[in-house]
Amino acid sequence: MTYIEVEVAVLADSLRRAASIAPKSSRGDAFDKSAGILMRVDPDGEVQLIIQATDLEVYYLEALPVTKAAGVAKTWRVPSFQFDRFVSSLPVSSGSTLSLEDEQTDRRLTLKYRKSVLRINTIPPEDFPQWEAFDTSNLTSVSGLGGRIKQVAWASAKGEVDWGGITIAQDCVFATDRTVLARAKIDTGVDKPIVMFGEQVARLLGDESDAMIGFDGFKIQLAPNDYTQIESVVIDRPARSLDRQLDTPLNDQREIEFTKDYVAGMLERSLVVAAQGTRVMPRVRVFIGEKTMAVYMDNEDTGMVGDVADVKGADHDFVEFVVNPINLKNAVQSVPGNLVKMWYSVTDYNILVRLGDGASYICAVASVPKDQVNG
């Protein structure tokens, strides 16, 4: 029998990250091989609890402190959804702990928190992918790398190898799905661009901003702190350049500046009248001019919404763009700080609209034909 106690807040935080990449569908190779979360317990070891999860593209490992441990070394593999849901629902107070104990049959794991009890069937751990912690002594420490990766992750194509992933280049990180682009400048120290499965990595980084980075020839290795390690399989495709789309001046380019929170809220409110339950992308009309920025969406099945924000600039007649409001809202929210700069053309409406902080971060959203207004 093996018994441990661990703080609720510590375990819940780690399980949330692990569950975010653990395969959820019963279909596919990843679920068959790596479903669930692995917990390696060694009461007599220097590290007494290690949490592991993988979707076979990204590998997550975290060492957790325990308050009590007894018994022999064991490996528990638990269903990710049920286990995470139970622990995350527990009230969190300073120093509160829960206990985990296996039964003699090794089939069930018992969790106890005050009067709450969960006995959960475990999964045989033998077929779970095996990997150990990597050596961090050869990694390069990069201040702000974790934050930069999370900043561009929204622009990465979801579930698409040809366009998905985040590229780590020598002087920046960037992502695109062909309709949106994002680039954050940072000196990463890598010799040549490498493409990784960035969406999953961004979720695992949590609140960490800094990270150490390395490359073993097959995987990108990231260590956001002394007890967490993340590895991403390298996506085997050439890294794309976004320089032309983001750096070449637009025809008759203009610049405005606005408050992030209000404009993001305008775009969120526009989705109230977007068609529900369809695969058609929503379209919103954006008008810029006379020192204002306005959004308008009219759907004959649901209604109409409009909103206006004051902006700095736009001292010209109104120009109109049609964009996906979700993409534009994500772009606005990704810009650091509360003031957002936006660059656009007053003569060419069917091109990218650019946003950024005017320094180290820039992103872009593709406009769409004006006859695709509703969704």
N, C-alpha and C positions, 0 to 999 in steps of 0.2 A: 504494500500500500504506500502511496505517495501523497503528501499533503503540503500545500503552500497557502500562504496568505499574501495578498497584494492589494495596494491601494486601488479603490474603485476608479478614481480619476485617471490614474496612470494606465490601468488596463483598458479602460474604455477608449482612451485616446489612441492607443496602439491598435486595438481591434478595429476601430473606425477606419484607420488607414489600410490595415490588412484586408478588411472586407471589401474595400473599394476596388481592389484588383483581383480578388478571388473569383474564379469563374462562377457565374450565376445560372447559366443555361445548362440543362442536362444534355444538350447536343454539342458535339464537337470534341476535338482532341484535347483541348485545354481542360474541359470539365472532367473528362475521363481520367486524366493524369494528375491534375493538380487542384481538384475541388477541395474546399475547406481551408482551415487555418491550422498550421502546425505549431504545437507548443512543446518545446524541448525543456524538460525540467531536470535539474541536477542539484539536489539539496546540498551535496558536499562540494560542489564546484565553485570556482571563482565567480562565474556567471551562473546564477541559479535558474533563470527563466529567459528563454529566447522565443520570440514570436516570428514566424515565417509565413509568407504567402507569395504566390506567383500565378500569373496567367500564361506563363511560358514565353512571354515577351519582356516582362519586367519582373524583377525578383526583389523582394522586400525582406529585410532582416532587422530586428530590433531587440536589444538586450534590455530587460526590465528589472528593476530592483524588487525584491520581495521583503516582507516584514517577518515572515516565518517560513521555514521549510523543514520537512522531515521525510524519511523514507529513502527509497532507492531512485536512481535515475530512470526517468520514464519519458516517452514521447507520446503526446496526446494529439490526435487529429480530430478537430471538431467541425461541425457544419458552420460555415461562416455566417449565414444569415441569422439563424436562430441564436447562435452564441452572441454575436454582436448586438442583436436586438435586445436580448435580455440584459446584458451588462450595461448598454447605453441607456436603458430605461431606469436604472437604479439612481436614487437621489445621491448627489455628490456633496459631501461635506468634508471639511478639512480633516485629513487623517483617517477617513472611513475606509474600511477594508472589507474584502470578501474572501472566502476560502474556496479552494478547489481540491477535491479529493477523489481519487479513483477507487472503484470497488474491486473486490478480490478477483472478479472475472475479467477486469480490464475492459469490459464492454461499455460501462457507463461512467460518466464523470459527474460528480455532484458539486454544484455551486451553492453556497449559502451566504446570504447577506441578511443579518438580523433575522426576521421571520420569513424571509423569502428563500425558497429552495427550488433549484432546477436540477433535475437528473436528465442528462442528455446522452443519447447514444453516440459513441465516437465512431470514427471511420478508421479502418485499418491503415496504419501509417506507412507500411512497407513500400507501396507504389508511389508515394509522394516524391517529387524531384528532390534530390539531395544536393546541397551546396553549403559551403562553409563561409565564414566571414573572411573577407579579403584583407590583405596587408595594406594599411593606409599610409605607410611610410614613404611610398613612392608617388603619392597623390599630390596635386598642386592645390593649395588653398586659394580660393577666389572669393573675395568679398562681394556680396550682393548677387552671386550666381543663382542661388535658389529663388530669390525674388524676381530676377530677370526671366528665368524659365517659366515661372507662374504667370508673368506678365504677358507672354506671347502665346501661352498654351491655348487660349480661346480661339486662336486663328488656325489651329491645326485641324486638318481634315480628319473626321472621325471614322475609324474603321476602314481606312483606305491607304494602302501601302504606297501607291504611286505618288500621292500628294500628302499623306499624313506625316506625322512626326514633327519634331523640332530639330532644327539644324544648329549644332554648336560649331561656330566658326571662330577664327582667331580673335576677331575684334567685336563679335556680336553673337546673339542668338536670334533666330527668326523662324517663323512658321507661316504657312499659307494653305488655304483650301481652294485656291483659284478665284474665289469671290471676295475674300478678305486676306489681308497681309499684315504682319506685325514684325517689327524689328527693334531690339533693344541693344544698344551698344554696351559692350563690356569686354575687357581684356581677359579672355578665358585661358590663354596659355596653350591651347591645342595647336598642333602643327598644321593640320589640314581639317577642312569641314567634315563633321561626322553627323549622321542623322540618327536620332533615337526616338523611341516611343514616348513622346513628351507628355501627352495628356495624362497617362497613368502616373508618370514621374511627378508631375505638378501636384497631383492629389496627394502623393505620399510625402511631399516635402513639408506639408503642414504650414506652420507659422515660421519655419526657418528661412532666413534670408541668405546667409552665407553657406558655402559648401566647398568641400574638397572634391576634385575631379581627377580621373585617370582613365586610361584605356588599356585593356589587356590583350588587344588584338581581335577580340570577339564582342566584348561588351564595354559600354561606358559605365564607369564606376563612380558613384556619388556618395559622399559621406557628409550629410548636413550637420552632424554632431558626433560626439564620441561613441554613441550607443546605437546609431541608426545607419544602415547601409542599404543603398539602392543600386541595382544593376539593370541596365537596359540593353537588350540585344540590339545591335546596330542594324538599321534598315539598309539593305543592299541596293541603293540607288544613288545616282549623282546628286550632290547638293545643288540646289537652285539658287540663283542670285536674284535678289529683289531690288538691286540698286536702281535699275532703269525705272521701275514702277514707283519707287519712293523718292528718288533724288532728282530726276529730271524735272525742271520747272514746267508747270502746266501752261497752256495757252491762256493769255490774259488772266494770270493767276491773281487771286485775292486772298486775304487772310482775315479771319475773325477770331475773337476770343470770347469764351462764355464760361459760365459756372457749370461744373460737371453735374452736380446732383440734380439741378433743376431740369436740364436738358435730358439726362438719363430718365428722369421721372416722366417727362413729356412723352418720350418714346415708349416707355412701359405702358402709359395710359392709352396710347394709340392702339395697343394690342387688344383692348377691351372689345372692339368691334371687328377684330379679325375673325375670319371664318374658323369655326372649331371643328375638330374631327376630320380634317382633310389634310392631304399632303401638299396642298398648294402653299407656296411661301407667301407670307403677308407682304404687302407693298404699301409704303407710306409716301406721301408727297411732302417734300421738304422745300420750303420757300425761304430764301435768304435775300434781304434787301432792306433799305431804309432803317438800318441799325437794329434789325430784328431777325429772328429765326423762328419760323412757324412750321408746325407739322399738321397734316390733315389726312384723315382716312375716312372714306365713305363706303359702307357696305350695305347694299340694298336689303340684305337679309337680316342684318343686326342693328345697324344705325350708323351714326357719324360722330367723329370726335375731332376736335381741333384745339391747338394750344399755341401760345406765343411766348418767346423769351427775348429779353433785351440782350444785345451782344455789343461788343466793342468792335467797330469796323462796319462792314456792309454798307458803306456810304454810296450806294448805287441803286438802280432800279431792281425790282425783284427778279431773281432767277430761280428756276425750279429744278429739283432733282427727284428722282424716284428711287428709293432704296428699300432694302429689307430692314425693318425697324429693329429686329433682334440683332442683326449684325452691327448696325450703327450704335445701338445701345451698348453692346459689348465693347465696341471700339472706344466709345466715350469713357466707359468705366475703367478701361485698361490704362488710361493715361494717368501718370503719377500726379499727385497734387489735386487741387480742386478747381484749377483753371485750365481749360483745354483750348488749344489753338487748332483751327481748322483751315485747310487750304483747298480751294476749289477754282474752277474756271467759270468765267461769266459768259463764255461763248461756246464751250464744248461741254454739254451736259452728260453725255454717255461715256464717261470715263470715271476713274477712281476719284473719290473724295478722300483727302488725307487729313489725319488728326495726329496730334502729338503734343509734347511739352516744349518744343522748340529747341531741345538740347539733345538728349540721348535716346529718346523714344519716339518712334513714328509708326503709324499704322494706316491702313487704307481700306475703304469699302467700295466695292464696285456698284455703280448705279445701273439701273435696268431700264428697258424701254418704257416710256411713259404710259403706254396703253395697258400695262400690267399693274394697275393701281390697287385693286382690291385683292383680298385673299380670303 
